[in-house]
C-alpha cells in the first residue's frame, strides 16, 4: 500500500477536515481516504434519507427546543373571530 503526502493545505480546509473527522469519530487519515474514495467513485455515498444532505444546514431540534418553539408560537394557532369581521 502506498502513502500520499499533501502539501500546502489551506487552513480553512484543514479545519473542516479536522471537524469532520472528530464529528465522525475517525482519524484524519481515514476521513481523507473515505472522501477520496467517494469522489473518485470507488465508494457510493450512503444517504439515510432524502433530507440527509441538508441536515447540517437545517440543524436538529431536541425535544426541549421543540417545546420552547411550540410554546412561543402557540398564540398563532388561535383564531380571533374579530379579525374576520
N, C-alpha and C positions, 0 to 999 in steps of 0.2 A: 504494500500500500504506500502510496506517495504522499508527501506533505506539500502544502502550499503556504507561502507567506504573502500577506497582502500589505503593501507599503502605503504610507501616507493616507490613512483613513481620516476623513474629516471628523472633528469632534462630535457634531450632531449625529452622525451616523453611528459612531461608536457608542454614544449614549443610548440611542434607540436599540441597538443590538444587545447591550447590557441589560436594559429594561426588559426586553423580550425574553432573554434567557432567564432572568430572575423570575419573571411572571410565570413562565412555563416550568420552572424548576429544573432547568437544563444548563449544561456548561455552554460557554461561548462557542466552543468548537462544535458541539452537537447542534446548536442553533444555526450556525452559519452553514454547516453541512446540509441540514434539512432545507434551509432556504434555497441553497444552490440546487439540490435535487429537485425541489418543486419547480424552480424557474426553468430548468432545462428539460423538464417533462419526465424525469425518472420516477417521480413520486406525485401522485394525484393529491391535491389539496382536499382534505376532508371538510365537508360543510355539514354542520349539525342541523341547520335549518335554512330556510330562505333568507332569514334576517341575520344569520351569524356574522356576515361580513360587516354589518353595521353596529354590532354590539358595542364596540369601543366608542363609536360616535354618540350612541344613544344613552349609554350607561345602563345600569341595572339598579332598580329600586329595592330597598329592603322592605319588609313588612311595615316597619316604623315609618319609612319615607312615604309609603302609600297611605297609611292612616293620616299622617300630617297633611298630605295633599288633599285627601278627601275631606278632612275637617276644614281646611282653608277654603275649599271650593264648593262646599255643600250648599251654601247660600244660592248658588247658581241653579240648583236643582228645583228650587221653589218658584212657582209661577204666581206672580202678583196680578190678580184679575184686574186691578185698577189700571195697569199698564196697557190693557187691551180694550179699553173703552174709548 
